[in-house]
Amino acid sequence: LDDQIETFLLRFGGGSGIVGLKGMTRTTRYSDILTIVRPFLSLRKSEVVSFCRANGIKWEEDPTNNAPICRRNRLRAALASLPIENGDLIDSNLIQKSFSIVS
């Protein structure tokens, strides 16, 4: 869900139309041999990390995610610096509902 929120904000800021604002889809078929599947798209990163920690699952984080080399990373850093008490800048349920309406 964090990726969906970032995608929405980047596309909104870039003047995207309604199609772009719907966010990423769970599956994207590029060809007969390539389909991208995003099974955790509706989860917050914190939920995935908590699950992994609780179940002893190791994960890798891309070190470039913290480098200000692209718009998404700069947006992520700006959002992380905001004083948000419960971690939700945007209501997760509202975002989920919005994506399902425009899809």
Buried (B, 14 or more C-beta within 10 A) or exposed (E): BBBBBBBBBBBEEEEBEEEBBBBBEEEEEEEEEEEEEEEBBBBBEEEBBEEEEEEEEEEEEEEEEEEEEEEBBEBBEEBEEEEEEEEBEBEBEEBBEBBEEEE
